[in-house]
Structure formats: C-alpha cells, structure tokens
Amino acid sequence: MTKSLLEQLREMTVVVADTGDIQAIKKVKPQDATTNPSLITAAAQMPEYQEIVDITLAQAQQDAGADASQKDIVTLAFDRLAVAFGLKILEIIPGRVSTEVDARLSYDTEATIAKAHDLIAQYKAAGVSSDRILIKIAATWEGIKAAEQLEKEGIHCNLTLMFGLHQAIACAEAGVTLISPFVGRILDWYKKDTGRDSYPAPEDPGVLSVTQIYNYYKKFGHKTEIMGASFRNLGEITELAGCDLLTISPSLLEQLDSTIAELPRKLDPKQAAQSDLEAIQIDKATFESMHSTDRMASDKLDEGIQGFSKALVALEELLAERLSRIDGSDIVSHAAEDVFRAYDLDGDGFITREEWMGSDAVFDALDLNHDGKITPEEMGAGLGAAFRLAKV
C-alpha cells in the first residue's frame, strides 16, 4: 500500500476544500471549494488578502458615489466581497465554488431569491458561467422553497445547515443540486446532550445521519448530491468514504494526505438499494412537524443561522474599519474585541466551540493551543493580525 488516504478518497468521492484561504486551496488542489461568512471574515483579515478587500472597497466607494455614507459603501462592498473571493478561488479550482446568501434572509423566500439573482449577476458580469456557482442557502422551509424556484431557473443551489432527514427529503423533492449535512455539529450536540466524551466513528451520530440520507437518496433515485461537511476527526471522514462529495478543512486534508492506510468504501449505491427505509412525502406541515420533534435539528439550524449572521455583522464592522483606514480617518474600532464579545455568550472570558457557531475551520485556526477554547488573545492574534500590521 503506497497510496495516502486522500488519494484513495479521491477515487470514490469528490473532495472539496472548506476554506476561504486561497493559498490553502492552491496547496490541497480540490475539485470544488465552499465558503461561508465566518471563513470569508477570517480570510479577509489575512495580510495577503488585503488587496482583495481594498480593491472591493475602492470599487464600492466609486460606484456608490461621492455623497454616499460609509454605511452605504460598506453595504455595497459587503455584497461584493464573497464574489471577489469566489472569483479568485475559481482561478485555481476546476469545479464549482459555493457562495452563500446572507444568513439573515434564511426565513424570507423572496429576499433569498433576489440575493441569489444578484450574486449570479455579479459572477456573470465577471465572465463566469452560473454552472460553476452553487448558491448556498440555509435549509429552512423558506430557503428550500427559494432553492426550488432558483433550480427551475437554472441556478444551482447548495443547501447548508442540514441536520435532519426531513430537510434532506424536502431538498431532494425540490430538485436541489446539492446538500451539505453537518457531521461534526451533530456529534457536538449529542455529546453535550448525553454527556458522552466521544463516540466510535461507526457510531458517530453525524456519520449515521449522513449514511441514512445517502441510503435514502440512492434507494429512491434522488439526483441531489450529498456533501458531508463539518468534520471533527479523520474517523468521520473515512466512515463516509464513497459519499458523493466531502468538504474538508485544510488541516484534515493534510492529515489525510500524510496517512498511508487502507481505505475501504463505506457508502455504496448497491448497498443503499437494499436498505429498509420507507419513502416519506414532505409538505410544509410534515416538515414543520418533523423539525419540531427533532430537537437536535431544530437547535442546530437555529444556532447555525445565528452564528453565520454574527459572522456577517463582524465582517461589516471589519470592512467599516478598513474603509476608515483607507480614507485616513481617525476613527478607531476594536473589531477583534467586538467579535469576541459577540461570541462569548456567557461572558466567562472564553469562546467554546458551542458558543462560536460559525465555521469549524475558523474555530480551529483561532484556537492556537487546541484546547477547545478561544481566548481574547487568540482572537486578537487571528482576526486582528491584518489591522495591527496596517498600523506599522
């Protein structure tokens, strides 16, 4: 055996990079890439990406007009920054990039559709076909209905914050291109709820959830692709070998690439066809009933939307500070401190993974000593690095 786990995984699963860090994407060479608000927020703070941020702000300032307020300029730049990163990523990867609709619109079908149209128009203006874009939307009932309409228009969607079978079935029936069930966050909820410290990989609740969705889709012929996301360890990944796609953080991709071991296929369409699952028809009433009785899915969907919304607010604040610096303003913001206070829900001076609720990859990057907590110093060292350099 001379192949790494990553090489073998790529033979049966499309590997996607879960990061907004362009250098990391160049290194791991994934087929596709997916981003979210907290990933973009973190990437926007890195010194090597300040040019992207500054160009986006300058263009927004020009387009907004001489009389525009700082808030108007920041709002316009905010709407364009995810696309700016997406365009850079598309220069590297051969496949698709997922670009997220504002999480604060998750319960508004029409606003979600309008925002998706705007994102696609920005990519089109830059010469990028919609075939290379996945519009990322939270898997609320309203989000699923928005995706259903967008898919009919030929705009492909990635439904995120996926925690329950009812969400997955509704997405399949809506003709959604791809779903992203969150493996690690499901594990987090069960560990907290049961008091257990760990689960063996084959019994991991997140692994079992994705396996159930995979078997359901393959047994009943649904074309929607499944992309496992939010991994805590290698065991979760290897137990889902054979899944349509897996989106993996750079640190775990490196571990997979450096590990030489046999990787058997765990998910297989032929085995799925033999499962004893029964078909379920999902309408709004059924969806809401199943969602309300699934405490884990209900809790984690709400938490995820809140977490992504906080990341968006943090990004707006950071853009406002950067614009002030570009303009030579004396306005001083304490963005890293503000972000810390927003996530330190119990005020104990630490941000735990449960409080963070944003991207797992960003949490891991900020947790410098890997103790499962982010301190104010770690937050300042991470999110504040670019701004401290700008003062030098």
N, C-alpha and C positions, 0 to 999 in steps of 0.2 A: 504494500500500500504506500504510494508516494503522493497521493492527492490530499490536499487540505480539505477540511470540512466545507470551506467556502466554495472551492472548485466543484465538489460533489453536489452541494446545494444548488449551484447554478445550473446543473444538468437536469434538474427536475422542477425548479422554482425560479421565477423572475425575482432577482434581488434588487431592492430599491433602497437608496440612501435616505435615511431620516435625518436630514440636516439642512441648514441654510448656509453652511460653511463651504464656500466654493472650492477652497483648497482641499478640504476633506473629500469632496466629490471627485476632484481630479485624482486623488490618491487611490480611492477604492473602485473607481470606474464602474458605477452601477448602470443598469439598463434605464431605470427611471429615477426620479427624485421627488420627494414630498416635503413640503414645508408647512409650518403653522405659525401663528402670531408670535409665540414665545421664541421659536427658532429664528424668525426674521428679526425680532427685537434684539436677541443676543448677537446675531451676525452683524447687525447694524452698528454695534458698539466696537467691533474689532477694527483696529487701526487700518488694516489692509483693505477694508471696505468703505472707508470714509469717503473715498472718491465717488462711489455709487450714491451714497447718501447726499453728498454735497451737490452733485450734478442734478439729482432728483429735486432737491430743494431749490436750486437755482432756476431750473426749468419751471417749477411750480410758481416761483416768485414772478418770473417773467409772464407766464400765462395768466396769472391772477390779476395782473395789472398794478399800476403804481399806487392806486388808492386802497388796495387790498390790505386787510388786517393780518397780523401774524397768525391768528387762528385760521383765517381763510387759506393762507398759504400752506400752513401745516396740514390742514384737512386735505388739500389737493395733493400734497406730496405723499401723505399717508396712503391715499388711494392708489398712488403710482409705485410705491416702493416695492411692494410684493411682486409686481410685474417686472420691475427693474432687476430684482434678484432672479426671478424666473427666467428672464432673457439671458442672463449670464450663465445660469445653470444649463439652459438649452444649448449653449455653445459647446458644452462638454459632453453631455449625455446623448445617446442615440434615440432615446424614447421620449417619454412624457414627463411633464412636471405638474404637480398638483398645486393650485393656487387657491387660497381659502377666502370665502366670503366672510365679511365681518360677522363674528360670532354674536354680536349684539342684535343681529337680524334673524336669529335662529327660529323665532316663532312668528315670522312675518313672511308669508309665501311670496307676495308680490314684490316686496323690497328685496328679497333674496334673488328673485329672477332679474330684477333691474340691475342689481350689483353684478350678477354674473354676466349680463349683457355688456356692462361697462368694462369688465376685465377682459372679455373676449375681444372687444373693440380695441382695447389698448394693445393686445398681442397682435391683432390683425394689422393695426397701423404700423407695427414694428416688423411686419412681414412674416409673422408666424401663423401657421395654419392652426385652426381650432382642433385638428386631430392630435396635436402634440400637447394639448392642455386638458387637464382634468379640473373642473371646478369643484372645490372641496366645500361641503356643506354638512352641518350637524344633522344627525339622523333623528330629528324631531318629526312628528307627523307633518308639520308645515314645511319643513325642509325637504322631506321625501316628496311631497306634492310639487314643490318647486322644481326638484330634480326631474320629476316625471315630465313636466312641461318642457324643461330645457332639453331633455333627451329627444323629445319629439321634434325639436328644432335642430337637432344635430349637434348639440353642445353636450359633451360627455362629462359625467359627474363622478366624484369620489365622495361617498357618504361616510363621514367620520363620527367619532364618539359613539361607536357601535358596541353595545353591551348585551343585547338580548336577541333571541331567535325571532321575536315578533318584529323587531326593527329590520332584521335581515330579510325576512319573508316579504315585508312591505316594500323594501327596496327592490327585490327581485321582481315582484309583481308590477312595480312602477317602471321596469326596464332600465334601472340604473346600471351604468357601466361597471362600477367597482365599489366595494365596501371595505372599510378598514376597522375590523373588530380589534379592540384594545386588550391584548392578552395580559400585560403586566398590571394594568389598573384593576382588572377583575381580580387578579391574585391579591393585590393590595387590600381590596375591600373584604375579601374572605379572610385574610389573615387578621385584619382588625376586628371583624365580626365574630370570629371563632376564638381568637386569642392564640392561634397557632403561629409558630415562628416560621414554618416552612411547609412545603408540600413536595413530594417526589414529582419529578417532571411529568410522568404519565398521569398523575392525579391532579395536576395543577388545574384549578378551576378555569383559568383563561384558556389553557390548552384544550380542555374539554369543551368549552363554549365554541371555539373556532372549529374543532373537529365536528361538532354537531351541525354547525352551519354548513360546513363543507359537504358533509354527507347528505344533508337535506337538498342542497343545490344540485349536487351531482345525481342523486336519485330521481329528482323530479325535473331534470333537464333545464334548470335555470342557467342563463348565459352570463349573469352577473359574476364578475371576477371577485375573488376573495383575497384581500391583502392583510395578513396578520400584522399587527403593529404593537408598539409599546412593550418591548421585551425587557425583562429583568435579568435574565441569565441565558447561557447557551442552551441549557436543557429545554427551555420553552421553544427555542428555535428548532433544535434537532427533532423534537417531538412533532413539529409541524412541517417537516420536510415533505415536499410534494404539494403543499398548498400553492395556489395559483401564483401569488406574489407574497413576499415578506418585506416589510420596510424596517430597516435595522440601523441603529446608531453606528457612527464610525468606530467607536471603541469596541463594540461587539463584532463588527465586521473584521476588525483587526485580529480579534481572538479567534474567529472562525478561520481566518486566513493562516494563522500561525499554528493551528491544531491539526495534526495528522492522525486521523482515526477513521474507521468505517462509518459511513452514514447511510443507514437503511431508509428506504422510503416509508413514511408512516401514513400519509394520506394518499388514497388511490381511488379513482373513479369506479373501478370494478368492485372494490370492497364496499364503497358507498352504496352501490346499487343493491347490495344485499342487506342493508340496514333495515330495521323495523320501524323507521319513522313514518308517521302518517301526515298526509297533506293538510295544511291549515290555510283557510282563506282569510285574509286580513282586510277588514274595513276599518274605518275610524273608530267605531265603538269597540271592536275587538282589540285593536291596537292599544287604545287607552286602558281597556280593562287589563290586558296582559302587562302593560307597562306599570300600572299602579300596583299590581300584585307582585311585581319583580322588584324588590327593594334595592337590590344591587344595581340593576339597570337604571332605575329611577334616580338613585343617589348619584351615580357616576355621570350620567348625562347632565344633570344639573350642575355638578361640580365642574365638569369639563367646560361647559359653556361659560361659567363664571370665571374659570381660570384663563381661558382664551380671551375673554372680554377684558380682564385685568391686564393681560399682556398687551392688548391693543391700546388701552389707556396709557400704559407705560411707554409704548412706542410713540404715541402722540406727544407725551411730555419730553421725551428724548429728542424728538425732531424739533420741538419748540426751542429747546436749549441749544441745539446745533445751529438753528437759524439765527438765534441771538448772537452766537459767536461769529458766524459768518458776517452778520451785519455790524459787528464791532460794538454791540450793546453791552452795557454794564450789568444787565440782568444776570443774576446768578441763581442757578437752580441746583437742587441736590437730588438729582434723578435717582441715583442708586439708593439713597436713603428713603426716598418716596416709594420706590418699588419694594424695598424691604418691609416697610410699614404696611403696605397693602397686602402682602402675603403672610406676615406674621400675625395670624388671626387671633391667637390667644395672648399676644403681647409678652411672650416669655423670652424674647431675645433670640429665638431660633426659628428657622423655617423648616418644617419637616416635609417629606415628600407628599403627605396628605394635604398639607396646607398649600403647597406650591400649586398643584392642579394644572400646571402648564406642561410644557414638553418634558418628557423624561430625559431626553438627551441634554437639554439645557440644565436641568437639575444636576445631572451627573457631572457636567462641566464646571458648574459653580461650586459643587461640593468637593473642594480641593483635597480634603483629608479623608474623603469617602466614609464619613461616619454617619451618613443619613440625615445630616442637618446642615443648613446653610447659615453661617454667621454673618453679621453686618460686614465684617472684614472681608469675608469671601465674596459677598455681593459687591462690595466696593472694588475688589480686585478684578472681578469679572466684568460686570456691566459698566463700571466706571473707568476702565482702563483707557479707553479711547479719549475720554474727556480730560483725564489727567495729562495725557500726552499732549493734548491740544493746548494746554496751559504753558507747556515748557517753551 
